[in-house]
């Protein structure tokens, strides 16, 4: 098999896992879109219209059904966006009681605000009535229950996906570096830092050896391997903590790091902008 036809095992596993995760998310959204009309139909007949199709004088309450479906869709989509935003913001934080409780509280507060605004405006401007307090609270309870179930599903799903991510993480212990027809195996623990220049990414090992990789940018490396142990100081460098020899303060809150080991034709110093310096200090303190 030729070197340029070879796909590293970690890359293949990561692509498969990414495809499965995307499929999981697509199925989740499709499932929600399939359930919402059924849910709106049930709420319309049991809560709002309070008549069933086999009862006398029944007419399908299309307007009421449409508004309930709209309210359910907006509340669920707002909760979906809120959940993903919080997970991205606290992506380094594992699931625990504190994170789950925070997610449930924020989802509940957001649902109350969105639901309250929608119910008041729809009833007042469309139907010309003000919703009684008791009816509003009972409807809000149902909405909160729906959002609670949706949020618990998201948490369960992500817990499952995070546990399944162990396979590609284990595969990332070995890096497959292709150069021409040759493929070199490098352990992740042997890598000190990565350097990118002119469309070429170099690996610098702990012994100071330089390897030319098949990657054209650091973003390609991120897609292929787990880089949790690395910090991207700028567009050219991804470094491990043990590769940092000294940190120097520059003007305008910038930082300069000296790297060790050094390698031929690879600059041993890297600049960190003031916008990244705070995040860099937090990373070093971990």
Rosetta blueprint (number, residue, H / E / L):
1 X L
2 X L
3 X H
4 X H
5 X H
6 X L
7 X L
8 X L
9 X H
10 X H
11 X H
12 X H
13 X H
14 X H
15 X H
16 X H
17 X H
18 X H
19 X H
20 X H
21 X H
22 X H
23 X H
24 X H
25 X H
26 X H
27 X H
28 X H
29 X H
30 X H
31 X H
32 X H
33 X H
34 X H
35 X H
36 X H
37 X H
38 X H
39 X H
40 X H
41 X H
42 X H
43 X H
44 X H
45 X H
46 X H
47 X H
48 X H
49 X L
50 X L
51 X L
52 X L
53 X L
54 X L
55 X L
56 X L
57 X L
58 X L
59 X L
60 X L
61 X L
62 X H
63 X H
64 X H
65 X H
66 X H
67 X H
68 X H
69 X H
70 X H
71 X H
72 X H
73 X H
74 X H
75 X H
76 X H
77 X H
78 X H
79 X H
80 X H
81 X H
82 X H
83 X H
84 X H
85 X H
86 X H
87 X H
88 X H
89 X H
90 X L
91 X L
92 X L
93 X L
94 X L
95 X L
96 X L
97 X H
98 X H
99 X H
100 X H
101 X H
102 X H
103 X H
104 X H
105 X H
106 X H
107 X H
108 X H
109 X H
110 X H
111 X H
112 X H
113 X H
114 X H
115 X H
116 X H
117 X H
118 X H
119 X H
120 X H
121 X H
122 X H
123 X H
124 X H
125 X H
126 X L
127 X L
128 X L
129 X L
130 X L
131 X L
132 X L
133 X H
134 X H
135 X H
136 X H
137 X H
138 X H
139 X H
140 X H
141 X H
142 X H
143 X H
144 X H
145 X H
146 X H
147 X H
148 X H
149 X H
150 X H
151 X H
152 X H
153 X H
154 X H
155 X H
156 X H
157 X H
158 X H
159 X H
160 X H
161 X H
162 X H
163 X H
164 X H
165 X L
166 X H
167 X H
168 X H
169 X H
170 X H
171 X H
172 X L
173 X L
174 X E
175 X E
176 X E
177 X E
178 X E
179 X E
180 X L
181 X L
182 X E
183 X E
184 X E
185 X E
186 X E
187 X E
188 X H
189 X H
190 X H
191 X E
192 X E
193 X E
194 X E
195 X E
196 X E
197 X E
198 X L
199 X L
200 X E
201 X E
202 X E
203 X E
204 X E
205 X E
206 X L
207 X L
208 X L
209 X L
210 X E
211 X E
212 X E
213 X L
214 X L
215 X L
216 X L
217 X L
218 X H
219 X H
220 X H
221 X H
222 X H
223 X H
224 X H
225 X L
226 X L
227 X L
228 X L
229 X L
230 X E
231 X E
232 X E
233 X L
234 X L
235 X L
236 X L
237 X E
238 X E
239 X E
240 X E
241 X H
242 X H
243 X H
244 X E
245 X E
246 X E
247 X E
248 X E
249 X E
250 X L
251 X H
252 X H
253 X H
254 X L
255 X E
256 X E
257 X E
258 X E
259 X E
260 X L
261 X L
262 X L
263 X E
264 X L
265 X L
266 X E
267 X L
268 X L
269 X E
270 X E
271 X E
272 X E
273 X L
274 X H
275 X H
276 X H
277 X H
278 X H
279 X H
280 X H
281 X H
282 X H
283 X H
284 X H
285 X H
286 X L
